[in-house]
């Protein structure tokens, strides 16, 4: 892990008071998995969301995801950035950034450059490297590279990965020691499935929690938690998770996304699925829809 002095970081978030007053939400790509990046942005705007969490490339493990190309298409990137500006949307979080024992860190540069061009706040990291020393070293160098593009880094703990709990994620980001710039993305589903508690969240060091992701579910885990995570979550209010307690346990400046993939509902329109997901979270938390000066354009289908 490198120890070079990093440049002074930009501030990732608005003030805590502004965040508490606005209580805006972002739309996660797997909530509307059958959309291109532009369609996702338009769906988010229609639902009154303030941002999106975007897959930078299609994933084979998400077969409903449409084909698109951002890395090799400069014009598409420029048009997407313009779309974000027109719709007053932020790119809160970019996927997928996965560190394994075979990861070549130099190969992330194109993804970093593209993500930065689109104005992303954070890149989301999953860690699968089984070697603790190599995992820490590569993560530190990954954070160095991201900082060169003015990108923050959020580690997503996930039970099937090698960073499988909040405690493990806090230990990893604590070793890098860049609060506010390198921290944890806490998905309420992963917190519950890993046996984590709200007390742990409240006790997290200042600057260590950078993002939160919202859905509902039953307290008892299903047989296949990977399928649940990527394809079968519950709308807020359908399950047993304490969403209000979860949000209250995180810093006021924390931003949140609606991450509720429901493959069983793919026969419904994207607009309906997104509205159901976002509205369920707002209802569960008592948050009002963000007001916009003009109605967003209709969602464009291919």
Number of C-alpha atoms within 10 A of each C-alpha: 17 13 9 7 7 10 9 8 13 12 11 17 14 12 12 13 10 12 16 15 11 14 20 19 25 27 31 28 27 24 25 27 26 21 24 23 25 19 20 27 32 25 27 28 26 19 23 24 26 25 26 29 29 24 21 19 19 19 14 8 8 13 11 17 19 15 12 15 14 19 16 11 11 13 10 16 20 14 13 18 18 13 17 21 13 10 21 14 20 20 23 24 27 27 20 17 19 14 19 18 13 8 13 10 13 9 9 15 15 12 20 23 16 19 26 20 14 20 17 22 23 28 27 22 21 20 24 19 20 13 11 11 11 14 20 18 14 22 24 21 16 21 22 22 17 23 19 14 15 22 26 25 29 28 28 24 26 24 18 14 15 20 23 20 23 28 14 13 25 19 13 21 24 15 14 20 15 17 16 20 25 27 29 27 27 26 23 24 24 21 21 20 20 17 10 16 14 17 10 12 21 14 10 17 12 12 17 23 28 27 24 20 22 24 27 22 25 15 13 9 13 12 8 8 16 13 11 19 21 18 19 17 23 21 24 26 17 14 14 13 20 20 18 12 11 21 20 13 17 20 20 16 20 19 24 25 27 29 29 33 26 21 19 10 12 15 8 10 12 21 17 13 21 23 17 15 25 27 21 20 24 17 13 15 17 12 15 13 18 14 10 14 5 7 11 17 11 12 18 12 10 7
